[in-house]
């Protein structure tokens, strides 16, 4: 009889201080000295969890979860591995700080997008340091017209931009916030509208009425190409949205510009954004609530 491997697993809601809001992520705790999970098994676990992201964080003898500060981190959607996931990084840090007694002021995660840093703030939030991904505004967007039509129908489009590095298409609407909140997108039709792999997600965003609650902009994010019909709150999307809205709002030449954003999916979540002072990276502040703990039996 083969022995059963047990893997500690947690679920945390990111970009919220309350349960059942924000964006849920599963977090599996691994150790380099233990039996290693294959990529196939990681993908199967992510499919089993069936939420937008499952994170796999690995400690070592040199850097255990409680006293260490450098770990390996990978993220999987239910269908594939991704190069960057903000909310699952935030969730991973929250799990280490809240359940593993992490003592370091800043945790560093080695990822496919390079080192990512997460610190605890004086207010009890977490601050992520992520790469910026400025999009290119498209003068003509007929190439993506069908995808835009499927995403927003006959709503008024004000501008379109593309982040080629992240393959995220930004669609800015000239509409009211309530219109974006009520938007219904057919995920299967959206995925079928583009098969060339130039885009892997569509961000729909606007400024109109956004500031009624103190927000600089609001958005929603749809990524059926990654097995995610709609992502509730998306850190990686804001590495694209921050430089986009900084330009639109006339702050392109200013330093240390702070923007407050809300992703108005049904679950919803809030992000506080600012460019790092010494490098072209994005500081993202948010909370997280650990809602579940247990063990996987493999």
C-alpha positions as CSV (number, residue, x, y, z in Angstrom):
1,X,0.0,0.0,0.0
2,X,1.5,3.3,-1.1
3,X,1.8,6.1,1.6
4,X,-0.5,9.1,1.3
5,X,1.1,12.4,0.9
6,X,-0.5,15.3,2.9
7,X,-0.2,18.8,1.7
8,X,-1.4,21.7,3.9
9,X,-3.8,23.9,2.0
10,X,-5.5,27.2,2.8
11,X,-8.0,29.5,1.1
12,X,-7.8,33.2,1.5
13,X,-10.0,36.0,0.1
14,X,-7.7,38.7,-1.3
15,X,-8.4,42.4,-1.5
16,X,-11.0,42.4,1.3
17,X,-11.0,42.3,5.0
18,X,-14.2,40.2,5.1
19,X,-15.0,36.6,4.2
20,X,-16.8,35.8,1.0
21,X,-15.7,39.0,-0.7
22,X,-12.7,39.9,-2.8
23,X,-10.9,37.1,-4.9
24,X,-10.4,33.7,-3.4
25,X,-7.1,31.8,-3.9
26,X,-6.0,28.4,-2.6
27,X,-2.5,28.2,-1.2
28,X,-0.6,24.9,-0.9
29,X,2.4,24.8,1.4
30,X,5.3,22.7,0.1
31,X,9.0,22.1,1.2
32,X,12.0,21.3,-1.0
33,X,13.0,18.4,1.2
34,X,9.7,16.7,0.8
35,X,8.3,14.7,-2.2
36,X,7.9,17.2,-5.0
37,X,4.6,17.6,-6.8
38,X,4.7,17.3,-10.6
39,X,3.4,20.1,-12.8
40,X,0.6,17.7,-13.8
41,X,-0.4,17.1,-10.2
42,X,-0.4,20.9,-9.5
43,X,-2.7,21.4,-12.4
44,X,-5.0,18.7,-11.3
45,X,-5.1,20.3,-7.8
46,X,-6.0,23.7,-9.3
47,X,-8.8,22.0,-11.4
48,X,-10.0,20.3,-8.2
49,X,-10.1,23.6,-6.3
50,X,-11.9,25.2,-9.3
51,X,-11.3,28.8,-8.3
52,X,-9.4,31.4,-10.3
53,X,-6.0,30.6,-8.9
54,X,-4.2,28.0,-6.8
55,X,-0.8,29.0,-5.5
56,X,2.0,26.6,-4.6
57,X,4.6,28.1,-2.3
58,X,7.8,26.2,-1.5
59,X,10.0,26.6,1.6
60,X,13.5,25.3,2.1
61,X,15.7,24.3,5.1
62,X,17.4,27.7,4.7
63,X,14.1,29.6,4.5
64,X,11.4,27.8,6.5
65,X,7.9,29.4,6.5
66,X,8.3,31.0,10.0
67,X,11.8,32.4,10.0
68,X,12.6,32.5,6.3
69,X,11.9,35.3,3.8
70,X,12.6,33.9,0.3
71,X,10.3,31.3,-1.2
72,X,9.4,29.8,-4.6
73,X,5.9,30.5,-5.9
74,X,3.8,29.3,-8.8
75,X,0.2,29.9,-9.8
76,X,-2.3,27.7,-11.7
77,X,-5.8,28.5,-12.9
78,X,-8.2,25.5,-13.4
79,X,-6.8,25.1,-17.0
80,X,-3.1,26.4,-17.1
81,X,-0.2,27.9,-15.3
82,X,0.2,31.7,-15.4
83,X,3.2,34.0,-15.3
84,X,1.8,36.5,-12.8
85,X,-1.1,36.6,-10.3
86,X,-1.4,39.4,-7.9
87,X,-4.3,38.3,-5.7
88,X,-2.8,34.8,-5.2
89,X,0.5,36.4,-4.2
90,X,-1.3,38.5,-1.7
91,X,-3.2,35.5,-0.4
92,X,0.0,33.5,-0.1
93,X,1.7,36.2,2.0
94,X,-1.4,36.5,4.2
95,X,-1.4,32.8,4.8
96,X,2.3,32.9,5.8
97,X,1.9,35.9,8.1
98,X,-1.4,34.8,9.7
99,X,-1.0,31.1,10.0
100,X,2.7,30.2,9.8
101,X,4.1,32.9,12.1
102,X,6.2,34.5,9.4
103,X,8.6,36.9,11.2
104,X,10.2,38.8,8.3
105,X,9.1,42.3,7.5
106,X,9.1,41.5,3.8
107,X,8.6,38.2,2.0
108,X,10.2,37.6,-1.4
109,X,8.7,35.1,-3.8
110,X,10.7,33.9,-6.8
111,X,8.3,33.5,-9.7
112,X,8.2,33.3,-13.5
113,X,7.8,37.1,-13.4
114,X,10.9,37.6,-11.3
115,X,11.1,38.3,-7.5
116,X,7.9,39.7,-6.0
117,X,8.0,41.4,-2.6
118,X,5.1,41.6,-0.1
119,X,5.3,43.5,3.2
120,X,3.0,44.1,6.1
121,X,2.0,47.8,6.5
122,X,1.4,49.7,9.7
123,X,-2.4,49.5,9.1
124,X,-2.4,45.7,8.9
125,X,-2.7,45.6,5.1
126,X,-0.2,43.9,2.7
127,X,1.8,45.8,0.1
128,X,2.9,44.0,-3.0
129,X,5.7,45.1,-5.3
130,X,4.7,44.1,-8.9
131,X,6.1,44.8,-12.4
132,X,4.4,47.6,-14.3
133,X,2.9,46.6,-17.7
134,X,2.0,49.9,-19.6
135,X,-0.4,49.2,-22.4
136,X,-0.3,50.7,-25.9
137,X,-3.3,52.8,-27.0
138,X,-4.7,51.5,-30.3
139,X,-5.6,54.2,-32.8
140,X,-7.6,51.6,-34.7
141,X,-8.9,48.5,-33.1
142,X,-10.8,46.8,-36.0
143,X,-8.6,43.7,-35.5
144,X,-10.3,43.2,-32.1
145,X,-13.7,44.6,-33.0
146,X,-15.5,41.2,-32.7
147,X,-14.0,40.6,-29.3
148,X,-14.9,44.0,-28.1
149,X,-18.5,43.6,-29.5
150,X,-18.9,40.3,-27.6
151,X,-17.5,41.9,-24.4
152,X,-19.5,45.1,-24.2
153,X,-22.2,44.9,-26.9
154,X,-23.4,48.3,-28.0
155,X,-22.0,50.2,-25.1
156,X,-20.0,53.3,-26.0
157,X,-16.3,52.6,-26.3
158,X,-14.0,55.6,-25.5
159,X,-10.6,54.0,-26.0
160,X,-8.9,50.7,-26.5
161,X,-5.3,49.7,-25.4
162,X,-3.3,46.5,-25.4
163,X,-0.6,45.2,-23.1
164,X,1.3,42.9,-25.4
165,X,3.5,41.5,-22.5
166,X,0.5,40.4,-20.5
167,X,-1.9,39.9,-23.5
168,X,-4.6,42.0,-21.7
169,X,-6.9,44.2,-23.8
170,X,-8.2,47.3,-22.1
171,X,-11.6,48.6,-23.2
172,X,-12.5,52.0,-21.7
173,X,-16.2,52.8,-21.7
174,X,-18.0,56.1,-21.9
175,X,-20.8,54.9,-19.7
176,X,-22.0,55.1,-16.1
177,X,-20.6,52.8,-13.4
178,X,-23.9,51.1,-13.0
179,X,-23.8,50.0,-16.6
180,X,-20.4,48.3,-16.0
181,X,-21.7,46.7,-12.8
182,X,-24.7,45.3,-14.7
183,X,-22.6,44.0,-17.7
184,X,-23.2,40.4,-18.6
185,X,-20.5,38.7,-20.7
186,X,-20.8,35.3,-22.5
187,X,-17.5,33.7,-21.5
188,X,-17.7,31.0,-24.2
189,X,-18.5,33.5,-26.9
190,X,-15.7,35.8,-25.7
191,X,-13.2,33.0,-25.9
192,X,-14.4,31.9,-29.3
193,X,-14.1,35.5,-30.6
194,X,-10.3,35.5,-30.5
195,X,-8.1,32.4,-31.2
196,X,-4.8,34.0,-32.2
197,X,-3.4,34.2,-28.7
198,X,-2.8,37.9,-28.9
199,X,-5.0,38.4,-25.9
200,X,-5.7,36.3,-22.8
201,X,-8.0,38.6,-21.0
202,X,-10.3,41.6,-21.5
203,X,-10.4,44.5,-19.0
204,X,-13.5,46.7,-19.1
205,X,-13.0,50.0,-17.3
206,X,-14.4,53.5,-16.8
207,X,-14.0,56.7,-14.8
208,X,-17.6,58.1,-15.0
209,X,-19.1,58.0,-11.5
210,X,-16.1,56.1,-10.2
211,X,-15.2,58.8,-7.8
212,X,-18.6,58.8,-6.0
213,X,-17.0,56.5,-3.4
214,X,-13.5,58.0,-3.7
215,X,-12.3,55.7,-6.5
216,X,-10.2,57.0,-9.4
217,X,-11.5,54.2,-11.7
218,X,-13.4,51.0,-11.7
219,X,-13.1,47.8,-13.8
220,X,-14.1,44.2,-14.4
221,X,-11.8,41.5,-15.9
222,X,-12.8,38.5,-18.1
223,X,-10.2,35.8,-18.9
224,X,-11.9,32.7,-20.3
225,X,-8.7,31.9,-22.3
226,X,-7.2,31.1,-18.9
227,X,-10.3,29.2,-17.7
228,X,-11.6,32.2,-15.7
229,X,-15.0,33.5,-17.0
230,X,-14.6,36.5,-14.7
231,X,-11.9,37.2,-12.1
232,X,-13.4,38.9,-9.1
233,X,-10.3,41.1,-8.2
234,X,-7.1,41.0,-10.3
235,X,-3.8,42.4,-9.2
236,X,-2.1,41.7,-12.5
237,X,-4.8,43.6,-14.4
238,X,-3.9,46.7,-12.3
239,X,-0.3,46.5,-13.4
240,X,-1.9,47.5,-16.8
241,X,-4.6,49.7,-15.5
242,X,-2.5,51.9,-13.3
243,X,-0.2,53.3,-16.1
244,X,-3.2,53.5,-18.4
245,X,-5.3,55.6,-16.0
246,X,-2.3,57.6,-14.8
247,X,-2.0,58.8,-18.4
248,X,-5.7,59.3,-19.0
249,X,-6.2,61.3,-15.8
250,X,-3.2,63.6,-16.7
251,X,-0.7,62.3,-14.1
252,X,1.8,60.8,-16.6
253,X,4.6,63.2,-15.7
254,X,4.0,63.2,-12.0
255,X,5.8,61.0,-9.5
256,X,4.4,59.0,-6.6
257,X,0.8,59.3,-7.9
258,X,-1.7,57.3,-5.8
259,X,-4.8,55.9,-7.4
260,X,-7.6,54.0,-5.7
261,X,-9.4,51.4,-7.7
262,X,-12.4,49.1,-7.3
263,X,-13.1,46.0,-9.3
264,X,-16.9,45.9,-9.5
265,X,-17.4,42.2,-10.0
266,X,-20.2,40.7,-8.0
267,X,-17.8,39.9,-5.2
268,X,-15.8,43.1,-5.6
269,X,-12.6,44.4,-4.1
270,X,-10.5,47.5,-3.5
271,X,-6.9,48.2,-4.4
272,X,-4.7,51.2,-3.5
273,X,-2.0,51.8,-6.2
274,X,1.2,53.8,-6.4
275,X,4.3,53.6,-8.4
276,X,7.5,52.7,-6.5
277,X,9.7,55.8,-6.0
278,X,13.0,54.2,-7.1
279,X,12.0,51.9,-9.9
280,X,9.3,51.4,-12.5
281,X,7.2,49.0,-10.4
282,X,3.8,49.1,-8.9
283,X,3.0,49.1,-5.2
284,X,-0.4,47.5,-4.5
285,X,-2.0,47.7,-1.1
286,X,-4.8,45.3,0.0
287,X,-6.1,43.1,2.7
288,X,-6.8,39.4,2.9
289,X,-9.0,37.1,5.0
290,X,-8.0,33.4,5.5
291,X,-11.3,31.5,5.4
292,X,-10.3,27.9,5.2
293,X,-7.5,25.5,6.3
294,X,-7.0,21.8,5.8
295,X,-4.9,19.1,4.2
296,X,-4.9,17.6,0.7
297,X,-4.5,13.8,0.7
298,X,-2.6,12.7,-2.4
